[in-house]
Amino acid sequence: QVQLVESGGGVVQPGGSLRLSCAASAFTSSIYGMHWVRQAPGTGLEWVAFTLYDGSYKYYGDSVKGRFTISRDTSTNTVSLQMNSLRAEDTALYYCAHSSSSGLDYWGQGTLVTISS
Amino acid sequence: SYVLTQPPSVSVAPGQTARITCGGNNIGSYSVHWYQQKPGQAPVLVVYDDSDRPSGIPERFSGSNSGNTATLTISRVEAGDEADYYCQVWDSNSNHVVFGGGTKLTVL
């Protein structure tokens, strides 16, 4: 069983930056990678970013590409999301999720990011 | 970019069968995963690779995928199944995860 705990959320002004972290209790032997997924209030799930477990490939959603950077530290079982040039529409609950090759099988409880002046 | 279309809502009486669809162009060629999200909780994977269930998910949850439609079927629906359900695929053309818009299942 993998437990994921996100941290780093908060209130930031438009144009500001924030760094989210996701600490994993362990990674399964079948881990493929880690994702960040967000959910704005009252809306559906939006995929944000993915990193292959070894960091060799990283992919981003169109709305965050060029502003957000995903990284991982396998020595500490941590995945981070550096968010720059934040906009009001980035306001959401941000989840990290562990991925085998078959779906996002473990999710954290999320950390809330609010962009407001 | 690839688009997945779900009905906004589905209603079903307790004990009946709920079917939630997920439409996409030639979705049958993709592996589809389904998530259940209850209010205030993180999503939970309930079906992966079209029709497989993670451990701990009741056999009442099943999936199918063919042509342009994938379907999540919940048999013998219970009040506790009331939740939002999302389908998801990996689009290898864009290297993007794609979620459907979600379907709210209401148990009457």
Interface residues (C-beta under 8 A of the other chain):
Chain A: H35 V37 G44 L45 E46 W47 F50 Y57 Y59 G61 D62 Y95 S102 G103 L104 D105 W107 G108 Q109 G110
Chain B: S1 S31 H33 Y35 Q37 A42 P43 V44 L45 Y48 D49 D52 P54 D84 Y86 Q88 N95 H96 V97 V98 F99 G100 G101 G102
